[in-house]
Amino acid sequence: MSTSTESTPELAAADEKPSIQLDVKVESPQACLREVIVTIPQAEVQRYMKNAYDELVPEAQVPGFRSGRAPRKLVEKQFKDRVVEQVKGSLLMDSLGQVTDTDQFSAIGEPDFDYNAIEIPDTGDFKFQFKIEVRPEFETPTWKGIKFAKPVETVSDADVDEALKRVLSRYATLEATDEAAVAGDKLLLTAKFSLDGKKLSEMDEERVTLEDRLSLTDGVCENFGELMTGVMEGDVKKGKIKIADGVDDEEMRGKEVDVEFTVVEVLKLEMPELTDSFLEELGDFESEDELRSFVKDSLTRQADYRTEQAIRKTIVGMLTENLQFELPPTLVKRQTNREMRRQVMELQRSGFDDEMIKRFVNASRQNAQTSTEAALREHFVLEQIAEEQKIDAEEADYEAEIELIAQQEDASPRAVRSRLEKQGQMDALRNQIVERKVIALIVEAAKVTEEPVEKKTGEEGSEFAVYHSVLATKDTSEIPEAKYDDDAALEGNKVEKEKDREEE
């Protein structure tokens, strides 16, 4: 496809900078990629050159002349290279802005071109080309009146017992022991990873819980519980790590590598008693029942999140079923961490603790490309519906989201907003809000039935996650820290109660 546009200075408002006369040709080699050729007439180049010299001459310092008194031709000769470079930058910036502001495509990335390879000719038209990632063009799928089953999850007393046990385990006293390790014990481990005798990486001392599986950033030890049950201080155990199918190194995908675990310590947990003083220290709770109620509320938020995610997965699965368009690898790679941070933010606001978020991060890392491609397709569809239905994030939406995150972090909303802005996550927060609104709109217009969720016993405690890359790719620095677990929420509960007492 090739298109051409032309704009003239006469179209610009009198108080705005005149637009540039230019010709634009756009090719579409891929659904999400445009190749653009921009042609600017020499007359426009000369206009920019004249304006640049008009600004320079009154201030130019030339040897033998007072400041601003040198002849124009002498100034033009002496400062030509500098002015040409300045004009090149101005023409590129202004023309790119003019091109990307048109309705020819919706850019989602920055223009890609070699600045140093572009030159302004002394005669003839000034031409340059660039590539830019754009939102794909497609017909909006039918979304009104779809049918699906909504999973309904209930929180039982047994669920509260298990969650309360996890919360209290964070306050347990850890005592080194000479006894053999059993499920639920803490192990202080080091590990060496190798393939065919060649070292891949080493893991420094890491405290892990003895669970069925051990998840790492780019792989899993499936039989970790079986391998490590019964170990004692000083024991060395050899096992296998299966590398994830989604790692960047294609040759390593799905391979098994050797791991050698060294047990530095076995630690037993001495659970705290729920005394009045401990309840007060934990979150200013007046009774065990109040603590259980708090934990149940957290579990309910988590259940609501899982329901929302299940509904979203079903809906976007229907909407994207027949959408086939290629996504540029550079776009997928660039969006991987951004998408993960967005989802971590969603988990934080939904009451998930640090260990649960680590599992999610590792699972996402292990299948990064596939999960990011799916997330991008979902985003494009939901964003298009949002635009058609004029749905956007309002300031009140931002405030509500930030307030939830602030409660989890036991921080002020202002501090949370400042951090999100500095980290460039406000756009991600905006997408999160808009997509949730679109899903709510679709659900409202859908024909929904309810379906109870059957829980699998012991599923939550079957895996422990650590941040370590077996292949030593060093990309773990980009993993968002999931600092804001139930401990912060408990402390936040205490702060809220103190505020209530002050108001009374």
C-alpha positions as CSV (number, residue, x, y, z in Angstrom):
1,M,0.0,0.0,0.0
2,S,1.3,3.5,-0.8
3,T,-0.3,6.7,0.2
4,S,0.6,10.4,-0.3
5,T,-0.2,13.5,1.7
6,E,0.7,17.1,1.3
7,S,0.1,20.0,3.6
8,T,0.8,23.7,3.1
9,P,1.7,26.6,5.4
10,E,-1.7,28.2,4.6
11,L,-3.5,25.5,6.5
12,A,-1.8,26.3,9.7
13,A,-3.4,28.7,12.2
14,A,-1.9,32.2,12.2
15,D,-0.5,31.8,15.7
16,E,1.1,28.4,15.1
17,K,4.4,27.5,13.5
18,P,3.7,27.0,9.7
19,S,3.6,23.4,8.7
20,I,6.0,22.0,6.2
21,Q,5.2,21.3,2.5
22,L,6.0,17.6,2.2
23,D,5.2,14.4,0.4
24,V,4.7,11.3,2.4
25,K,4.6,7.7,1.0
26,V,3.7,4.9,3.4
27,E,4.3,1.2,2.7
28,S,2.9,-1.6,4.9
29,P,5.2,-4.6,4.9
30,Q,3.6,-5.9,8.1
31,A,0.4,-5.2,10.0
32,C,2.2,-3.5,12.8
33,L,5.0,-1.9,10.8
34,R,5.1,1.1,8.4
35,E,7.9,2.1,6.1
36,V,7.7,5.9,5.4
37,I,9.5,8.0,2.8
38,V,9.3,11.7,3.4
39,T,10.2,14.2,0.6
40,I,10.7,17.9,1.5
41,P,11.1,20.4,-1.3
42,Q,14.3,22.5,-1.5
43,A,12.2,25.6,-1.0
44,E,11.3,24.4,2.5
45,V,14.9,23.7,3.2
46,Q,15.9,27.2,2.2
47,R,13.1,28.6,4.3
48,Y,14.5,26.9,7.4
49,M,18.1,27.9,6.5
50,K,17.0,31.5,6.2
51,N,15.2,31.5,9.5
52,A,18.3,29.9,11.2
53,Y,20.7,32.6,9.7
54,D,18.2,35.3,10.6
55,E,18.5,34.2,14.3
56,L,22.3,33.7,14.1
57,V,23.5,36.9,12.3
58,P,22.5,39.4,15.0
59,E,24.5,37.5,17.6
60,A,27.3,35.9,15.6
61,Q,30.9,36.5,16.8
62,V,33.4,36.7,13.9
63,P,37.0,37.6,14.4
64,G,37.7,41.3,13.4
65,F,34.0,42.3,13.8
66,R,32.0,43.4,16.8
67,S,29.4,40.9,18.0
68,G,26.5,40.8,15.5
69,R,28.2,43.2,13.0
70,A,29.8,40.7,10.6
71,P,28.5,40.6,7.0
72,R,25.8,38.0,6.5
73,K,27.7,36.2,3.7
74,L,30.7,35.9,6.0
75,V,28.5,34.5,8.8
76,E,26.9,32.0,6.4
77,K,30.3,30.8,5.2
78,Q,31.8,30.4,8.7
79,F,28.8,28.8,10.3
80,K,27.4,26.8,7.4
81,D,28.2,23.3,8.9
82,R,26.7,24.2,12.2
83,V,23.5,25.7,10.7
84,V,23.0,22.8,8.2
85,E,23.2,20.4,11.2
86,Q,20.7,22.5,13.1
87,V,18.3,22.7,10.2
88,K,18.5,19.0,9.6
89,G,17.5,18.4,13.2
90,S,14.6,20.9,13.0
91,L,13.3,19.6,9.7
92,L,13.4,16.0,11.0
93,M,11.7,16.9,14.2
94,D,9.0,19.0,12.7
95,S,8.3,16.8,9.7
96,L,8.2,13.6,11.9
97,G,5.7,15.3,14.2
98,Q,3.6,16.4,11.3
99,V,3.6,12.9,9.7
100,T,2.8,11.0,12.9
101,D,0.0,13.5,13.8
102,T,-1.9,12.5,10.7
103,D,-4.6,9.9,10.6
104,Q,-2.7,7.6,8.3
105,F,-1.6,5.3,11.1
106,S,-1.6,5.2,14.9
107,A,2.1,5.0,16.1
108,I,2.9,2.9,19.1
109,G,6.7,3.3,18.9
110,E,9.4,5.9,18.0
111,P,10.5,6.4,14.4
112,D,13.5,4.2,13.6
113,F,16.1,5.8,11.3
114,D,19.9,6.5,11.1
115,Y,20.3,10.2,12.0
116,N,23.9,10.3,10.9
117,A,23.2,8.8,7.5
118,I,20.7,11.5,6.6
119,E,22.2,14.5,4.7
120,I,20.6,17.8,3.5
121,P,21.5,18.2,-0.2
122,D,22.7,21.6,-1.6
123,T,20.2,21.3,-4.4
124,G,17.1,19.2,-5.0
125,D,14.6,17.7,-2.6
126,F,15.5,16.6,0.9
127,K,14.5,12.9,1.4
128,F,14.7,10.6,4.3
129,Q,12.9,7.4,5.3
130,F,12.1,5.6,8.6
131,K,10.3,2.7,10.0
132,I,7.7,2.9,12.8
133,E,5.6,0.4,14.7
134,V,1.9,1.1,14.6
135,R,-1.4,-0.4,15.8
136,P,-2.7,-2.9,13.3
137,E,-5.8,-2.2,11.3
138,F,-8.6,-4.7,11.6
139,E,-12.4,-4.9,11.8
140,T,-13.7,-4.8,15.3
141,P,-15.0,-8.3,16.3
142,T,-18.6,-8.6,17.4
143,W,-18.7,-8.3,21.2
144,K,-22.3,-7.6,22.1
145,G,-24.4,-10.5,23.3
146,I,-21.6,-13.1,23.5
147,K,-22.2,-16.1,25.8
148,F,-19.8,-17.5,28.4
149,A,-19.6,-19.1,31.8
150,K,-18.4,-17.1,34.8
151,P,-16.3,-19.1,37.3
152,V,-17.6,-18.5,40.9
153,E,-15.0,-19.2,43.6
154,T,-15.9,-19.3,47.3
155,V,-13.5,-18.8,50.2
156,S,-13.8,-21.5,52.8
157,D,-12.7,-21.7,56.4
158,A,-10.0,-24.2,55.3
159,D,-8.7,-21.6,52.8
160,V,-8.5,-19.0,55.6
161,D,-6.6,-21.6,57.8
162,E,-4.1,-22.2,55.0
163,A,-3.6,-18.5,54.3
164,L,-3.3,-17.6,58.0
165,K,-0.6,-20.2,58.3
166,R,1.3,-18.6,55.4
167,V,1.0,-15.2,57.0
168,L,2.2,-16.4,60.4
169,S,5.1,-18.3,58.8
170,R,6.6,-14.9,58.0
171,Y,6.8,-14.2,61.7
172,A,8.0,-17.6,62.7
173,T,11.3,-18.1,64.5
174,L,13.8,-19.9,62.3
175,E,16.1,-22.3,64.2
176,A,18.9,-24.2,62.5
177,T,18.6,-28.0,63.1
178,D,20.5,-31.2,62.7
179,E,17.2,-33.0,61.8
180,A,16.3,-34.1,58.3
181,A,14.3,-31.6,56.3
182,V,10.6,-32.2,55.7
183,A,8.0,-30.3,53.6
184,G,7.6,-26.7,54.8
185,D,11.0,-26.4,56.3
186,K,13.3,-23.6,55.1
187,L,16.6,-24.6,53.4
188,L,19.5,-22.2,53.0
189,L,21.0,-23.4,49.7
190,T,23.7,-22.6,47.2
191,A,23.5,-24.1,43.7
192,K,25.7,-24.7,40.6
193,F,24.2,-25.1,37.2
194,S,26.0,-26.8,34.3
195,L,25.6,-28.4,30.9
196,D,27.9,-31.2,29.7
197,G,30.4,-30.2,32.5
198,K,30.5,-26.5,31.5
199,K,29.3,-24.1,34.2
200,L,26.4,-22.0,33.3
201,S,25.8,-20.0,36.6
202,E,26.0,-20.2,40.3
203,M,23.3,-19.2,42.8
204,D,24.5,-17.6,46.0
205,E,22.9,-18.5,49.4
206,E,19.2,-18.4,48.9
207,R,16.6,-19.3,51.6
208,V,13.8,-21.4,50.0
209,T,10.8,-23.3,51.3
210,L,10.9,-27.0,50.7
211,E,8.0,-27.4,48.3
212,D,7.2,-29.9,45.5
213,R,8.8,-27.7,42.7
214,L,11.4,-25.0,42.6
215,S,10.8,-22.3,40.0
216,L,13.6,-20.2,38.7
217,T,13.6,-17.3,36.2
218,D,14.2,-19.4,33.2
219,G,13.5,-23.0,34.3
220,V,12.0,-25.4,36.8
221,C,13.2,-28.2,39.1
222,E,10.1,-30.4,38.9
223,N,11.1,-32.9,41.6
224,F,12.6,-30.5,44.1
225,G,10.5,-31.8,47.0
226,E,11.3,-35.4,46.3
227,L,15.0,-34.6,45.8
228,M,15.5,-32.5,48.9
229,T,13.2,-34.2,51.5
230,G,15.4,-35.7,54.1
231,V,18.5,-33.6,53.5
232,M,20.6,-32.4,56.4
233,E,23.2,-29.6,56.8
234,G,26.2,-30.1,54.5
235,D,24.4,-32.5,52.1
236,V,24.9,-32.2,48.4
237,K,22.2,-33.2,46.0
238,K,22.3,-33.4,42.2
239,G,19.3,-33.0,40.0
240,K,17.9,-31.5,36.8
241,I,16.5,-28.2,35.8
242,K,14.3,-28.0,32.7
243,I,14.9,-24.8,30.7
244,A,11.7,-23.0,29.7
245,D,10.5,-23.1,26.1
246,G,10.3,-19.3,26.0
247,V,13.9,-18.3,26.7
248,D,15.8,-16.1,24.2
249,D,18.5,-18.8,23.5
250,E,16.7,-21.0,21.0
251,E,19.3,-23.8,21.4
252,M,18.6,-24.1,25.1
253,R,14.8,-24.2,24.9
254,G,13.4,-27.3,26.6
255,K,16.8,-28.7,27.5
256,E,17.7,-30.3,30.9
257,V,20.7,-28.9,32.7
258,D,22.5,-30.3,35.7
259,V,22.1,-28.7,39.1
260,E,24.1,-29.3,42.3
261,F,22.4,-28.1,45.5
262,T,24.5,-27.6,48.6
263,V,22.6,-27.4,51.9
264,V,24.1,-24.7,54.1
265,E,21.4,-25.0,56.8
266,V,18.1,-26.7,57.5
267,L,15.8,-24.4,59.4
268,K,12.7,-25.3,61.4
269,L,9.8,-22.9,61.8
270,E,8.5,-22.1,65.3
271,M,5.1,-20.6,64.6
272,P,4.1,-17.6,66.8
273,E,1.2,-17.9,69.2
274,L,-1.8,-15.7,68.6
275,T,-1.5,-13.8,71.9
276,D,-3.1,-10.4,72.4
277,S,0.4,-8.7,72.2
278,F,1.2,-10.5,69.0
279,L,-2.1,-9.6,67.4
280,E,-1.5,-6.0,68.3
281,E,2.0,-6.1,66.9
282,L,0.8,-7.9,63.7
283,G,-1.8,-5.3,62.7
284,D,-3.5,-3.9,65.8
285,F,-6.1,-6.7,65.7
286,E,-8.3,-7.1,68.7
287,S,-9.0,-10.8,68.3
288,E,-8.2,-13.8,66.3
289,D,-11.6,-13.6,64.6
290,E,-10.8,-10.1,63.4
291,L,-7.5,-11.3,62.0
292,R,-9.2,-14.2,60.2
293,S,-11.8,-11.7,58.8
294,F,-8.9,-9.6,57.5
295,V,-7.3,-12.6,55.9
296,K,-10.6,-13.8,54.4
297,D,-11.1,-10.3,52.8
298,S,-7.6,-10.6,51.2
299,L,-8.5,-14.1,49.9
300,T,-11.8,-12.7,48.5
301,R,-9.9,-10.0,46.6
302,Q,-7.6,-12.7,45.2
303,A,-10.6,-14.8,44.2
304,D,-12.2,-11.8,42.5
305,Y,-8.9,-11.2,40.6
306,R,-8.9,-14.8,39.4
307,T,-12.5,-14.6,38.3
308,E,-11.8,-11.3,36.5
309,Q,-8.8,-12.9,34.7
310,A,-10.8,-16.0,33.8
311,I,-13.5,-13.8,32.3
312,R,-11.0,-11.7,30.5
313,K,-9.2,-14.7,29.1
314,T,-12.6,-16.2,27.8
315,I,-13.7,-12.9,26.3
316,V,-10.4,-11.9,24.5
317,G,-10.1,-15.5,23.4
318,M,-13.4,-15.1,21.5
319,L,-12.5,-11.7,20.2
320,T,-9.0,-12.5,18.9
321,E,-9.8,-16.0,17.7
322,N,-9.9,-14.9,14.0
323,L,-7.4,-12.1,14.2
324,Q,-4.1,-13.0,12.6
325,F,-1.4,-10.4,12.2
326,E,2.4,-10.5,12.6
327,L,3.9,-8.6,15.5
328,P,7.5,-7.2,15.1
329,P,10.0,-9.0,17.3
330,T,11.3,-5.6,18.5
331,L,7.8,-4.6,19.7
332,V,7.3,-7.9,21.5
333,K,10.7,-7.7,23.2
334,R,10.2,-4.0,24.2
335,Q,6.8,-4.7,25.7
336,T,7.8,-7.8,27.7
337,N,8.9,-6.1,30.9
338,R,6.2,-3.4,30.5
339,E,3.5,-6.0,30.3
340,M,4.9,-7.9,33.3
341,R,5.1,-4.7,35.4
342,R,1.5,-4.0,34.5
343,Q,0.4,-7.4,35.6
344,V,2.5,-7.2,38.8
345,M,0.7,-3.9,39.6
346,E,-2.6,-5.7,39.1
347,L,-1.6,-8.5,41.5
348,Q,-0.4,-6.0,44.1
349,R,-3.7,-4.2,44.2
350,S,-5.5,-7.6,44.4
351,G,-3.8,-8.6,47.7
352,F,-1.3,-11.2,46.4
353,D,1.8,-11.7,48.5
354,D,5.4,-11.7,47.6
355,E,5.8,-15.4,47.0
356,M,2.7,-15.7,44.8
357,I,3.9,-12.7,42.7
358,K,7.4,-14.3,42.3
359,R,5.8,-17.4,40.9
360,F,3.9,-15.3,38.4
361,V,7.0,-13.4,37.4
362,N,9.0,-16.6,36.8
363,A,6.2,-18.2,34.9
364,S,5.9,-15.1,32.7
365,R,9.7,-15.0,32.1
366,Q,9.7,-18.6,31.1
367,N,7.2,-18.0,28.4
368,A,7.8,-14.3,27.8
369,Q,7.4,-14.1,24.0
370,T,4.1,-16.1,23.8
371,S,2.5,-14.3,26.8
372,T,3.6,-10.9,25.5
373,E,2.3,-11.5,22.0
374,A,-1.1,-12.6,23.5
375,A,-1.2,-9.6,25.7
376,L,-0.5,-7.2,22.8
377,R,-3.2,-8.8,20.6
378,E,-5.7,-8.4,23.6
379,H,-4.6,-4.8,24.1
380,F,-5.1,-3.8,20.4
381,V,-8.6,-5.3,20.4
382,L,-9.7,-3.8,23.7
383,E,-8.2,-0.4,22.9
384,Q,-10.1,-0.3,19.6
385,I,-13.3,-1.0,21.3
386,A,-12.5,1.6,23.9
387,E,-11.9,4.2,21.2
388,E,-15.2,3.3,19.4
389,Q,-17.1,3.5,22.7
390,K,-15.3,6.6,23.9
391,I,-14.0,4.9,27.0
392,D,-11.0,6.4,28.8
393,A,-9.4,6.6,32.2
394,E,-10.6,9.5,34.4
395,E,-8.6,11.1,37.2
396,A,-10.9,9.4,39.7
397,D,-9.9,6.1,38.2
398,Y,-6.3,6.8,38.7
399,E,-6.9,7.9,42.3
400,A,-8.8,4.7,43.1
401,E,-6.1,2.5,41.6
402,I,-3.3,4.4,43.3
403,E,-5.1,4.3,46.6
404,L,-5.3,0.5,46.4
405,I,-1.6,0.1,45.7
406,A,-0.8,2.6,48.4
407,Q,-2.8,0.5,50.9
408,Q,-0.8,-2.6,50.0
409,E,2.5,-0.7,50.3
410,D,1.6,1.1,53.4
411,A,2.6,4.3,51.6
412,S,1.0,7.6,50.8
413,P,-0.9,7.9,47.5
414,R,1.3,10.8,46.6
415,A,4.4,8.8,47.0
416,V,3.0,5.9,44.9
417,R,1.9,8.3,42.1
418,S,5.4,9.9,42.1
419,R,7.1,6.5,41.8
420,L,4.8,5.4,39.0
421,E,5.4,8.6,37.1
422,K,9.2,8.3,37.5
423,Q,9.2,4.7,36.4
424,G,7.0,5.5,33.3
425,Q,4.2,3.3,34.5
426,M,1.3,5.7,34.3
427,D,0.6,4.6,30.8
428,A,0.5,1.0,31.9
429,L,-1.9,2.0,34.7
430,R,-4.1,3.8,32.2
431,N,-4.2,0.7,29.9
432,Q,-5.1,-1.4,33.0
433,I,-8.0,0.9,33.8
434,V,-9.3,1.2,30.3
435,E,-9.1,-2.5,29.5
436,R,-11.0,-3.3,32.8
437,K,-13.7,-0.9,31.8
438,V,-14.0,-2.5,28.3
439,I,-14.3,-6.0,29.8
440,A,-17.0,-4.7,32.2
441,L,-18.9,-3.2,29.2
442,I,-18.7,-6.5,27.3
443,V,-19.8,-8.5,30.4
444,E,-22.8,-6.2,30.9
445,A,-23.9,-6.8,27.3
446,A,-23.2,-10.6,27.5
447,K,-25.3,-13.6,28.4
448,V,-23.5,-15.0,31.4
449,T,-24.0,-18.2,33.4
450,E,-22.2,-19.1,36.6
451,E,-20.0,-22.1,37.1
452,P,-18.6,-23.1,40.6
453,V,-14.9,-23.6,40.8
454,E,-13.6,-26.9,42.0
455,K,-10.4,-26.4,43.9
456,K,-7.5,-28.8,43.9
457,T,-6.1,-29.7,47.3
458,G,-2.6,-28.4,48.0
459,E,-2.3,-26.6,44.6
460,E,-1.2,-23.3,46.2
461,G,1.7,-24.7,48.2
462,S,3.2,-26.9,45.4
463,E,5.9,-24.5,44.3
464,F,8.5,-22.0,45.6
465,A,10.0,-19.4,43.4
466,V,13.4,-17.6,43.4
467,Y,14.8,-15.0,41.1
468,H,17.8,-16.6,39.5
469,S,18.6,-17.1,35.8
470,V,20.2,-20.5,35.2
471,L,21.5,-19.3,31.8
472,A,23.0,-16.2,33.5
473,T,21.4,-13.8,31.0
474,K,21.5,-11.1,33.6
475,D,18.0,-9.8,32.7
476,T,16.7,-10.5,36.2
477,S,17.6,-6.8,37.0
478,E,14.5,-5.9,35.1
479,I,12.2,-8.0,37.3
480,P,9.9,-5.7,39.2
481,E,10.2,-6.2,42.9
482,A,7.1,-7.5,44.6
483,K,7.7,-5.9,47.9
484,Y,4.1,-5.2,48.9
485,D,2.8,-8.5,50.4
486,D,0.4,-9.1,53.2
487,D,2.9,-7.8,55.7
488,A,2.4,-4.3,54.3
489,A,-1.3,-4.8,54.2
490,L,-1.3,-5.9,57.9
491,E,0.7,-2.8,58.8
492,G,-1.6,-0.7,56.7
493,N,-4.5,-2.1,58.8
494,K,-2.8,-0.9,61.9
495,V,-2.2,2.6,60.5
496,E,-5.9,2.8,59.4
497,K,-7.0,1.9,62.9
498,E,-4.8,4.5,64.4
499,K,-6.2,7.2,62.0
500,D,-9.7,6.1,63.0
501,R,-8.9,6.5,66.7
502,E,-7.5,9.9,66.1
503,E,-10.6,11.0,64.2
504,E,-12.8,9.8,67.1
